[in-house]
Amino acid sequence: MISPVALNAMYVILGASGNTGSIIADSLLSKGKKVRVVGRDPRRLQRFVRQGAEAYTGDVSDAAALTKAFTGASAAYLLLPPITSREDQERESDAIAKAVKESGLRYAVYLSSYGAHVPKGTGPVTGLHSAEQKLNAISGLNVLHLRAAYFMENNLAAISMIQEMRIFGHALLPDLKLPMAATRDVGNYAAQRLLNLDFSGKQTRELLGERDLSMTEATAIIARGIGKSDLRYVQFPYDQVQQVLEQTGMSPKKAAVYIEMFKAINTGVLAAQEPRSRENTTPTSFETFVQDVFAPAYHGKARVA
Ligand SMILES: NC(=O)c1ccc[n+]([C@@H]2O[C@H](COP(=O)([O-])OP(=O)(O)OC[C@H]3O[C@@H](n4cnc5c(N)ncnc54)[C@H](OP(=O)(O)O)[C@@H]3O)[C@@H](O)[C@H]2O)c1
């Protein structure tokens, strides 16, 4: 049931220029809602200002800035930015929780991850678990933790390797079925729950994508979608993936945090808790994602035909 608070609500959206935040901002603005979009770069917020949003420039590790951003809002979309380090994640979630408390915010949808029920040993997801705990400790806050599946968009990182080596190499087991979700579905789901504000207390909801897929199956769908029938999935040893990540400019410490997550997925530590249902299944199939997002990105970047 739609909460009466939702009728005249003002919303704050963290990460508004990002994958999920931009979908939420567009959706709420298209419904005539009052929206304050937050990010570090005001230029990336301009397109929402043109649709009627108020832009607020601030860093998620700055509790005072976030307190101001949340002041007067009925509800917020909260997220931690992509990990820079585990220590930064703790600083960011401390600042967000402090600002939520001090501003008296009553409703929040927080972007977490599947596996966030596990307290440690899951790489970046450990920081998302910790943020859930900090938000759960705030009395009076109604919070919905969205435990989203592995993003389909993560696979875009393989484009150069596919172009140059004609393989999709990764640390994940070839035949382990994973839930994979399109970020637009996560954004649309979050937007709907923000529009309704139909949650109370501390709640979680996994979002598990359209179906579970193994990396071998995902690679076969990519192969068809980009017209490279010889494309194969190859599981790389962890130390080789660590090296590849470092070659992309990642610090060894940050790369190790990702390796910890891949190990947690491969060993079943990081896994969905909810049985698949209508409520936690989202519409975009991997085939549609490849057609709409992966193939255009692949062809847009293609140098090696
Ligand atoms: N990848 C996965 O499989 C997966 C699965 C489940 C959950 N998640 C979680 O999803 C979250 C990322 O969500 P997303 O993909 O929607 O975001 P995203 O596309 O990575 O965008 C992050 C946004 O946050 C802003 N930002 C970055 N650093 C900031 C800072 N220090 N202060 C304020 N704003 C900052 C960026 O804009 P500016 O640069 O302009 O500030 C950007 O718009 C992470 O917490 C991740 O752990 C990921």
The ligand as a MOL file (V3000), in Angstrom:
LIG
                    3D

  0  0  0     0  0            999 V3000
M  V30 BEGIN CTAB
M  V30 COUNTS 48 52 0 0 0
M  V30 BEGIN ATOM
M  V30 1 N 28.8080 -4.4340 -9.5240 0
M  V30 2 C 27.9730 -5.2990 -8.9430 0
M  V30 3 O 27.8490 -6.4580 -9.3490 0
M  V30 4 C 27.1620 -4.8410 -7.7550 0
M  V30 5 C 26.1520 -5.6750 -7.2650 0
M  V30 6 C 25.4070 -5.2470 -6.1610 0
M  V30 7 C 25.6800 -4.0170 -5.5700 0
M  V30 8 N 26.6800 -3.2320 -6.0930 0 CHG=1
M  V30 9 C 26.9340 -1.9320 -5.4400 0
M  V30 10 O 26.4150 -0.9110 -6.2640 0
M  V30 11 C 27.0100 0.3280 -5.8710 0
M  V30 12 C 27.3050 1.1480 -7.1140 0
M  V30 13 O 26.0610 1.4800 -7.7180 0
M  V30 14 P 25.9440 2.0380 -9.2000 0
M  V30 15 O 26.5620 1.0430 -10.1450 0
M  V30 16 O 24.5550 2.4770 -9.4060 0 CHG=-1
M  V30 17 O 26.8740 3.3100 -9.1170 0
M  V30 18 P 27.8910 3.8770 -10.2070 0
M  V30 19 O 27.2970 3.7850 -11.5720 0
M  V30 20 O 29.2120 3.2970 -9.9620 0
M  V30 21 O 27.8680 5.4040 -9.8290 0
M  V30 22 C 28.3440 5.8830 -8.6200 0
M  V30 23 C 27.9390 7.3280 -8.5580 0
M  V30 24 O 28.3710 7.8770 -7.3360 0
M  V30 25 C 29.0320 9.1070 -7.5490 0
M  V30 26 N 30.1700 9.0920 -6.6320 0
M  V30 27 C 31.3020 8.3570 -6.7340 0
M  V30 28 N 32.0860 8.5940 -5.6750 0
M  V30 29 C 31.4260 9.4920 -4.9050 0
M  V30 30 C 31.7220 10.1380 -3.6780 0
M  V30 31 N 32.8700 9.8970 -3.0250 0
M  V30 32 N 30.8180 11.0130 -3.1800 0
M  V30 33 C 29.6550 11.2890 -3.8320 0
M  V30 34 N 29.3130 10.6820 -4.9860 0
M  V30 35 C 30.1950 9.8020 -5.5030 0
M  V30 36 C 29.4730 9.1480 -9.0040 0
M  V30 37 O 29.2870 10.4370 -9.5440 0
M  V30 38 P 30.4620 11.5490 -9.4510 0
M  V30 39 O 31.7180 10.8450 -9.8950 0
M  V30 40 O 30.0070 12.6250 -10.3480 0
M  V30 41 O 30.5090 11.9460 -8.0000 0
M  V30 42 C 28.5000 8.1700 -9.6660 0
M  V30 43 O 27.4140 8.8460 -10.2200 0
M  V30 44 C 28.2470 -0.0270 -5.0600 0
M  V30 45 O 27.9590 0.1750 -3.6730 0
M  V30 46 C 28.4040 -1.5160 -5.3300 0
M  V30 47 O 29.0470 -2.1940 -4.2810 0
M  V30 48 C 27.3980 -3.5930 -7.1720 0
M  V30 END ATOM
M  V30 BEGIN BOND
M  V30 1 1 1 2
M  V30 2 2 2 3
M  V30 3 1 2 4
M  V30 4 1 4 5
M  V30 5 2 4 48
M  V30 6 2 5 6
M  V30 7 1 6 7
M  V30 8 2 7 8
M  V30 9 1 8 9
M  V30 10 1 8 48
M  V30 11 1 9 10
M  V30 12 1 9 46
M  V30 13 1 10 11
M  V30 14 1 11 12
M  V30 15 1 11 44
M  V30 16 1 12 13
M  V30 17 1 13 14
M  V30 18 2 14 15
M  V30 19 1 14 16
M  V30 20 1 14 17
M  V30 21 1 17 18
M  V30 22 2 18 19
M  V30 23 1 18 20
M  V30 24 1 18 21
M  V30 25 1 21 22
M  V30 26 1 22 23
M  V30 27 1 23 24
M  V30 28 1 23 42
M  V30 29 1 24 25
M  V30 30 1 25 26
M  V30 31 1 25 36
M  V30 32 1 26 27
M  V30 33 1 26 35
M  V30 34 2 27 28
M  V30 35 1 28 29
M  V30 36 1 29 30
M  V30 37 2 29 35
M  V30 38 1 30 31
M  V30 39 2 30 32
M  V30 40 1 32 33
M  V30 41 2 33 34
M  V30 42 1 34 35
M  V30 43 1 36 37
M  V30 44 1 36 42
M  V30 45 1 37 38
M  V30 46 2 38 39
M  V30 47 1 38 40
M  V30 48 1 38 41
M  V30 49 1 42 43
M  V30 50 1 44 45
M  V30 51 1 44 46
M  V30 52 1 46 47
M  V30 END BOND
M  V30 END CTAB
M  END
